[in-house]
């Protein structure tokens, strides 16, 4: 994914982190998609798919490119963020603060463009692999378009 990312402008980048629920094959097979979005470029810099636990949050943080690791981080109050993200960079905020609005909006865009991520849908992934492949293809295309719009 790093090939489609714009380089960070400076050490004052801001990343918004959030997770959204999806499922594979049946509603009881929940998969949480964790995302990190750069506020300046609107590009998704990292993702992870798994449960809503600390291990998936840690995977997301490990996938954030080194160049973005010094950014200021905004997330909700979910406990996993408190355990994984660096304390001096992380700010836990409520939705009313507006600090995660861009990522919340991006989640809506994902749900509008990919039917398998809609909450109540007849479209769904039949396998874990296809669920992730569809997400990654969408992320690459989305980031590529954002990159071409910023030039």
GROMACS elastic network, one bead per residue, 0.5 to 0.9 nm:
[ bonds ]
;  ai    aj funct       b0    kb
    1     4     6  0.58619   500
    1     5     6  0.69717   500
    1    44     6  0.89222   500
    1    45     6  0.75535   500
    1    46     6  0.79026   500
    1   136     6  0.81846   500
    1   139     6  0.79160   500
    1   140     6  0.63379   500
    1   143     6  0.84413   500
    2     5     6  0.51403   500
    2     6     6  0.83430   500
    2    45     6  0.75153   500
    2    46     6  0.89176   500
    2    65     6  0.73922   500
    3     6     6  0.83516   500
    3   140     6  0.88571   500
    3   144     6  0.88642   500
    4    43     6  0.88658   500
    4   140     6  0.66113   500
    4   141     6  0.84950   500
    4   143     6  0.57906   500
    4   144     6  0.53245   500
    4   145     6  0.89102   500
    4   146     6  0.88647   500
    4   147     6  0.69257   500
    5     8     6  0.87192   500
    5    41     6  0.87858   500
    5    43     6  0.69598   500
    5    44     6  0.81566   500
    5    45     6  0.69535   500
    5   143     6  0.65413   500
    5   144     6  0.75881   500
    5   146     6  0.87748   500
    5   147     6  0.68963   500
    6     9     6  0.84887   500
    6    41     6  0.73096   500
    6    43     6  0.80398   500
    6   143     6  0.86823   500
    6   146     6  0.87851   500
    6   147     6  0.62281   500
    6   150     6  0.86225   500
    7    10     6  0.88132   500
    7    67     6  0.75412   500
    7    68     6  0.85874   500
    8    11     6  0.74119   500
    8    12     6  0.86849   500
    8    13     6  0.67732   500
    8    38     6  0.89135   500
    8    40     6  0.89155   500
    8    41     6  0.88437   500
    8    67     6  0.66480   500
    8    68     6  0.66309   500
    9    12     6  0.78215   500
    9    13     6  0.71299   500
    9    40     6  0.87459   500
   10    13     6  0.63323   500
   10    71     6  0.89762   500
   11    14     6  0.89215   500
   11    67     6  0.86134   500
   11    68     6  0.79363   500
   11    70     6  0.62668   500
   11    71     6  0.62631   500
   11    72     6  0.87691   500
   12    70     6  0.78833   500
   12    71     6  0.59907   500
   12    72     6  0.69850   500
   13    38     6  0.71726   500
   13    39     6  0.74181   500
   13    40     6  0.71698   500
   13    68     6  0.72884   500
   13    70     6  0.77900   500
   13    72     6  0.63715   500
   13    73     6  0.88469   500
   14    37     6  0.83493   500
   14    38     6  0.59691   500
   14    39     6  0.55961   500
   14    40     6  0.73084   500
   14    68     6  0.86745   500
   14    70     6  0.89999   500
   14    71     6  0.52101   500
   14    73     6  0.59828   500
   14    74     6  0.76015   500
   15    36     6  0.60743   500
   15    37     6  0.53437   500
   15    39     6  0.58514   500
   15    40     6  0.86886   500
   15    45     6  0.85636   500
   15    68     6  0.82099   500
   15    71     6  0.63117   500
   15    72     6  0.61672   500
   15    74     6  0.63287   500
   15    75     6  0.87055   500
   15   100     6  0.88626   500
   16    35     6  0.80465   500
   16    36     6  0.55760   500
   16    37     6  0.51786   500
   16    38     6  0.65414   500
   16    39     6  0.67851   500
   16    72     6  0.85418   500
   16    73     6  0.59445   500
   16    75     6  0.60276   500
   16    99     6  0.74327   500
   16   100     6  0.55712   500
   16   101     6  0.85162   500
   16   102     6  0.77019   500
   16   103     6  0.62625   500
   17    34     6  0.73383   500
   17    35     6  0.56158   500
   17    37     6  0.64816   500
   17    73     6  0.71332   500
   17    74     6  0.60884   500
   17    76     6  0.78055   500
   17    81     6  0.88883   500
   17   100     6  0.73278   500
   17   103     6  0.71652   500
   18    33     6  0.83889   500
   18    34     6  0.58210   500
   18    35     6  0.55994   500
   18    36     6  0.68675   500
   18    37     6  0.87222   500
   18    74     6  0.86948   500
   18    75     6  0.60448   500
   18    76     6  0.70402   500
   18   100     6  0.78496   500
   18   103     6  0.69804   500
   18   104     6  0.76214   500
   18   107     6  0.89005   500
   19    32     6  0.62103   500
   19    33     6  0.53489   500
   19    35     6  0.60843   500
   19    36     6  0.89516   500
   19    52     6  0.80544   500
   19   107     6  0.86551   500
   20    31     6  0.84419   500
   20    32     6  0.55251   500
   20    33     6  0.52674   500
   20    34     6  0.65914   500
   20    35     6  0.84142   500
   20   107     6  0.72471   500
   20   117     6  0.88901   500
   21    30     6  0.66871   500
   21    31     6  0.60075   500
   21    33     6  0.63471   500
   21    34     6  0.89207   500
   21    52     6  0.88733   500
   21   117     6  0.79531   500
   21   119     6  0.77867   500
   22    27     6  0.80830   500
   22    29     6  0.84566   500
   22    30     6  0.57411   500
   22    31     6  0.51464   500
   22    32     6  0.59718   500
   22    33     6  0.71734   500
   22   116     6  0.77643   500
   22   117     6  0.55222   500
   22   118     6  0.73365   500
   22   119     6  0.68390   500
   22   124     6  0.89111   500
   23    26     6  0.64230   500
   23    27     6  0.55508   500
   23    28     6  0.72545   500
   23    29     6  0.53190   500
   23    31     6  0.50642   500
   23    32     6  0.78903   500
   23   116     6  0.81576   500
   23   117     6  0.76610   500
   23   119     6  0.86236   500
   23   124     6  0.73298   500
   23   125     6  0.75516   500
   23   131     6  0.86568   500
   24    27     6  0.70793   500
   24    28     6  0.83598   500
   24    29     6  0.55792   500
   24    30     6  0.66501   500
   24    31     6  0.69685   500
   24   116     6  0.86169   500
   24   124     6  0.63605   500
   24   125     6  0.51224   500
   24   126     6  0.58383   500
   24   127     6  0.62059   500
   24   128     6  0.64575   500
   24   131     6  0.70992   500
   25    28     6  0.85657   500
   25    29     6  0.69305   500
   25   124     6  0.61499   500
   25   125     6  0.57033   500
   25   127     6  0.67578   500
   25   128     6  0.87423   500
   26    29     6  0.55349   500
   26    30     6  0.80208   500
   26   124     6  0.80786   500
   26   125     6  0.89035   500
   26   126     6  0.84333   500
   27    30     6  0.62637   500
   30    50     6  0.83980   500
   30    51     6  0.73720   500
   31    49     6  0.63670   500
   31    50     6  0.53271   500
   31    51     6  0.57448   500
   31    52     6  0.80635   500
   31   128     6  0.89110   500
   32    48     6  0.80907   500
   32    49     6  0.55794   500
   32    50     6  0.53060   500
   32    51     6  0.53687   500
   32    52     6  0.59772   500
   32    56     6  0.86408   500
   33    47     6  0.69459   500
   33    48     6  0.58514   500
   33    50     6  0.67455   500
   33    51     6  0.83163   500
   33    52     6  0.86768   500
   34    46     6  0.82409   500
   34    47     6  0.53988   500
   34    48     6  0.50623   500
   34    49     6  0.61715   500
   34    50     6  0.80882   500
   34    52     6  0.85345   500
   34    56     6  0.77164   500
   34    57     6  0.72078   500
   34    60     6  0.66834   500
   35    44     6  0.68522   500
   35    45     6  0.78122   500
   35    46     6  0.58834   500
   35    48     6  0.67133   500
   35    49     6  0.89342   500
   35    60     6  0.72213   500
   35   103     6  0.81056   500
   36    43     6  0.85890   500
   36    44     6  0.57473   500
   36    45     6  0.57033   500
   36    46     6  0.52359   500
   36    47     6  0.63983   500
   36    60     6  0.77132   500
   36    61     6  0.85459   500
   36    64     6  0.76142   500
   36    73     6  0.89327   500
   36   103     6  0.79574   500
   37    40     6  0.89371   500
   37    41     6  0.84154   500
   37    42     6  0.61975   500
   37    43     6  0.56308   500
   37    45     6  0.57191   500
   37    46     6  0.73753   500
   37   102     6  0.80372   500
   37   103     6  0.63008   500
   37   106     6  0.87310   500
   38    41     6  0.57289   500
   38    42     6  0.52808   500
   38    43     6  0.54990   500
   38    44     6  0.63270   500
   38    45     6  0.65675   500
   38    68     6  0.86491   500
   38   103     6  0.88639   500
   39    42     6  0.52704   500
   39    43     6  0.76770   500
   39   100     6  0.89755   500
   39   102     6  0.70808   500
   39   103     6  0.83619   500
   40    43     6  0.81569   500
   41    44     6  0.87410   500
   41   143     6  0.89990   500
   41   146     6  0.70024   500
   41   147     6  0.76884   500
   41   150     6  0.73895   500
   42   102     6  0.76255   500
   42   103     6  0.84097   500
   42   106     6  0.86518   500
   42   143     6  0.81257   500
   42   146     6  0.69843   500
   43   139     6  0.85086   500
   43   142     6  0.75528   500
   43   143     6  0.52894   500
   43   144     6  0.86839   500
   43   146     6  0.64966   500
   43   147     6  0.79494   500
   44    47     6  0.74866   500
   44   103     6  0.89372   500
   44   139     6  0.69710   500
   44   140     6  0.89298   500
   44   142     6  0.83638   500
   44   143     6  0.67191   500
   45    63     6  0.82225   500
   45    64     6  0.61992   500
   45    65     6  0.71618   500
   45    68     6  0.81675   500
   45   143     6  0.86291   500
   46    60     6  0.63158   500
   46    61     6  0.78619   500
   46    62     6  0.87625   500
   46    63     6  0.55970   500
   46    64     6  0.51651   500
   46    65     6  0.75839   500
   47    59     6  0.83808   500
   47    60     6  0.56167   500
   47    61     6  0.87337   500
   47    63     6  0.71143   500
   47    64     6  0.81350   500
   47   136     6  0.87492   500
   48    56     6  0.64297   500
   48    57     6  0.75842   500
   48    59     6  0.62996   500
   48    60     6  0.50574   500
   48    61     6  0.88625   500
   48    63     6  0.79279   500
   49    56     6  0.68709   500
   49    59     6  0.87578   500
   49    60     6  0.84397   500
   49   132     6  0.74867   500
   50    53     6  0.80576   500
   50    55     6  0.84259   500
   50    56     6  0.56507   500
   50    57     6  0.88447   500
   51    54     6  0.86006   500
   51    55     6  0.82128   500
   51    56     6  0.63824   500
   51    57     6  0.89874   500
   52    55     6  0.83481   500
   52    56     6  0.67143   500
   52    57     6  0.76520   500
   52    80     6  0.80365   500
   53    56     6  0.57949   500
   53    57     6  0.66189   500
   53    58     6  0.88955   500
   53    79     6  0.86514   500
   53    80     6  0.62297   500
   54    57     6  0.50283   500
   54    58     6  0.60723   500
   54    59     6  0.86132   500
   54    79     6  0.81285   500
   54    81     6  0.76205   500
   54    83     6  0.73367   500
   54    84     6  0.71266   500
   55    58     6  0.50467   500
   55    59     6  0.62403   500
   55    60     6  0.87422   500
   55    80     6  0.83722   500
   55    84     6  0.88769   500
   56    60     6  0.62804   500
   56    61     6  0.87211   500
   56    80     6  0.87597   500
   57    60     6  0.50843   500
   57    61     6  0.63451   500
   57    62     6  0.86925   500
   57    80     6  0.63256   500
   57    81     6  0.67275   500
   57    84     6  0.68399   500
   57    85     6  0.86039   500
   58    61     6  0.50710   500
   58    62     6  0.61354   500
   58    63     6  0.86371   500
   58    80     6  0.83667   500
   58    81     6  0.85649   500
   58    83     6  0.89159   500
   58    84     6  0.59050   500
   58    85     6  0.81067   500
   59    62     6  0.50653   500
   59    63     6  0.62505   500
   59    64     6  0.89056   500
   60    63     6  0.51752   500
   60    64     6  0.65727   500
   61    64     6  0.53299   500
   61    65     6  0.87554   500
   61    69     6  0.84390   500
   61    84     6  0.76157   500
   61    85     6  0.72482   500
   62    65     6  0.78245   500
   62    66     6  0.89154   500
   63    66     6  0.86173   500
   64    67     6  0.82639   500
   64    68     6  0.65273   500
   64    69     6  0.65083   500
   65    68     6  0.55297   500
   65    69     6  0.65086   500
   66    69     6  0.50844   500
   66    70     6  0.80522   500
   67    70     6  0.73181   500
   67    71     6  0.87148   500
   68    71     6  0.56264   500
   69    72     6  0.86978   500
   70    73     6  0.88218   500
   70    89     6  0.74449   500
   71    89     6  0.69385   500
   71    90     6  0.89813   500
   72    88     6  0.86219   500
   72    90     6  0.63227   500
   72    91     6  0.77126   500
   73    85     6  0.81810   500
   73    86     6  0.88566   500
   73    89     6  0.57574   500
   73    91     6  0.59919   500
   73    92     6  0.83265   500
   74    89     6  0.85499   500
   74    90     6  0.60449   500
   74    92     6  0.59065   500
   74    93     6  0.68032   500
   74    99     6  0.65451   500
   74   100     6  0.66188   500
   75    78     6  0.78552   500
   75    81     6  0.73379   500
   75    90     6  0.76543   500
   75    91     6  0.65431   500
   75    92     6  0.51031   500
   75    93     6  0.61258   500
   75    94     6  0.81318   500
   75    99     6  0.80341   500
   75   100     6  0.67047   500
   76    79     6  0.88664   500
   76    81     6  0.80483   500
   76    91     6  0.83338   500
   76    92     6  0.51616   500
   76    93     6  0.51824   500
   76    94     6  0.57658   500
   76    95     6  0.72522   500
   76   100     6  0.79906   500
   77    80     6  0.85807   500
   77    81     6  0.73921   500
   77    82     6  0.77145   500
   77    91     6  0.89144   500
   77    92     6  0.52285   500
   77    93     6  0.63898   500
   77    94     6  0.71002   500
   78    81     6  0.59171   500
   78    82     6  0.72737   500
   78    92     6  0.82259   500
   79    82     6  0.53043   500
   79    83     6  0.66309   500
   80    83     6  0.52049   500
   80    84     6  0.62496   500
   80    85     6  0.84069   500
   81    84     6  0.53166   500
   81    85     6  0.56109   500
   81    86     6  0.89840   500
   81    90     6  0.82690   500
   81    92     6  0.81884   500
   82    85     6  0.60516   500
   82    86     6  0.81048   500
   82    87     6  0.74094   500
   82    90     6  0.79084   500
   82    92     6  0.79766   500
   83    86     6  0.83434   500
   83    87     6  0.86829   500
   84    87     6  0.86094   500
   85    88     6  0.87362   500
   85    89     6  0.75689   500
   85    90     6  0.62543   500
   86    89     6  0.55773   500
   86    90     6  0.60530   500
   87    90     6  0.53333   500
   87    91     6  0.80616   500
   88    91     6  0.83715   500
   93    96     6  0.81593   500
   93    97     6  0.64352   500
   93    98     6  0.85426   500
   93    99     6  0.71508   500
   93   100     6  0.81483   500
   94    97     6  0.56156   500
   94    98     6  0.78608   500
   94    99     6  0.81167   500
   94   100     6  0.84140   500
   95    98     6  0.59163   500
   95    99     6  0.73101   500
   95   100     6  0.67116   500
   95   101     6  0.74032   500
   95   104     6  0.89191   500
   96    99     6  0.81734   500
   96   101     6  0.88888   500
   97   100     6  0.78095   500
   97   101     6  0.85580   500
   98   101     6  0.51464   500
   98   102     6  0.83900   500
   99   102     6  0.78509   500
  100   103     6  0.55760   500
  100   104     6  0.62361   500
  100   105     6  0.87024   500
  101   104     6  0.50361   500
  101   105     6  0.60665   500
  101   106     6  0.84977   500
  102   105     6  0.51091   500
  102   106     6  0.61131   500
  102   107     6  0.86988   500
  103   107     6  0.61673   500
  103   108     6  0.86984   500
  104   107     6  0.51473   500
  104   108     6  0.66726   500
  104   109     6  0.89408   500
  105   108     6  0.51141   500
  105   109     6  0.64232   500
  105   110     6  0.88087   500
  106   110     6  0.62264   500
  106   111     6  0.86353   500
  107   110     6  0.50909   500
  107   111     6  0.62911   500
  107   112     6  0.86823   500
  108   111     6  0.50595   500
  108   112     6  0.61359   500
  108   113     6  0.86713   500
  108   118     6  0.89320   500
  109   112     6  0.50703   500
  109   113     6  0.61661   500
  109   114     6  0.84627   500
  110   113     6  0.53384   500
  110   114     6  0.58748   500
  110   115     6  0.85389   500
  110   117     6  0.70904   500
  110   118     6  0.84480   500
  110   135     6  0.88010   500
  110   138     6  0.83865   500
  111   114     6  0.54683   500
  111   115     6  0.63157   500
  111   116     6  0.76916   500
  111   117     6  0.51306   500
  111   119     6  0.80814   500
  112   115     6  0.67664   500
  112   117     6  0.82871   500
  112   118     6  0.73592   500
  113   117     6  0.86713   500
  113   138     6  0.89120   500
  114   117     6  0.58736   500
  114   118     6  0.73790   500
  114   123     6  0.89161   500
  114   134     6  0.83131   500
  114   135     6  0.84514   500
  114   138     6  0.83705   500
  115   118     6  0.54548   500
  115   119     6  0.89756   500
  115   121     6  0.69593   500
  115   122     6  0.81863   500
  115   123     6  0.56383   500
  115   124     6  0.72508   500
  116   119     6  0.83658   500
  116   121     6  0.70653   500
  116   122     6  0.79829   500
  116   125     6  0.61599   500
  116   131     6  0.79560   500
  116   134     6  0.89980   500
  117   120     6  0.87773   500
  117   121     6  0.81412   500
  117   123     6  0.82586   500
  117   124     6  0.74069   500
  117   125     6  0.88548   500
  117   131     6  0.89955   500
  118   121     6  0.57788   500
  118   122     6  0.89999   500
  118   123     6  0.81356   500
  118   124     6  0.85986   500
  120   123     6  0.88300   500
  121   124     6  0.71328   500
  124   131     6  0.82536   500
  125   128     6  0.72055   500
  125   129     6  0.86456   500
  125   130     6  0.62352   500
  125   131     6  0.53172   500
  125   134     6  0.89448   500
  126   129     6  0.86952   500
  126   130     6  0.72073   500
  126   131     6  0.76750   500
  127   130     6  0.54638   500
  127   131     6  0.63093   500
  127   132     6  0.88610   500
  128   131     6  0.51081   500
  128   132     6  0.63736   500
  128   133     6  0.86153   500
  129   132     6  0.53512   500
  129   133     6  0.60398   500
  129   134     6  0.86158   500
  130   134     6  0.59575   500
  130   135     6  0.84241   500
  131   134     6  0.55302   500
  131   135     6  0.64427   500
  131   136     6  0.88574   500
  132   135     6  0.50659   500
  132   136     6  0.60883   500
  132   137     6  0.85875   500
  133   136     6  0.51511   500
  133   137     6  0.61301   500
  133   138     6  0.85240   500
  134   137     6  0.52796   500
  134   138     6  0.61855   500
  134   139     6  0.86229   500
  135   138     6  0.51501   500
  135   139     6  0.61125   500
  135   140     6  0.86920   500
  136   140     6  0.61344   500
  136   141     6  0.85948   500
  137   140     6  0.52508   500
  137   141     6  0.62704   500
  137   142     6  0.85368   500
  138   141     6  0.52414   500
  138   142     6  0.59689   500
  138   143     6  0.84807   500
  139   142     6  0.50664   500
  139   143     6  0.59351   500
  139   144     6  0.83457   500
  140   143     6  0.52479   500
  140   144     6  0.59984   500
  140   145     6  0.86177   500
  141   144     6  0.50722   500
  141   145     6  0.62321   500
  141   146     6  0.86556   500
  142   145     6  0.52469   500
  142   146     6  0.62708   500
  142   147     6  0.86448   500
  143   147     6  0.60379   500
  143   148     6  0.86319   500
  144   147     6  0.50455   500
  144   148     6  0.62794   500
  144   149     6  0.86762   500
  145   148     6  0.51670   500
  145   149     6  0.62206   500
  145   150     6  0.87814   500
  146   149     6  0.51020   500
  146   150     6  0.63475   500
  146   151     6  0.89962   500
  147   150     6  0.53138   500
  147   151     6  0.66616   500
  148   151     6  0.55162   500
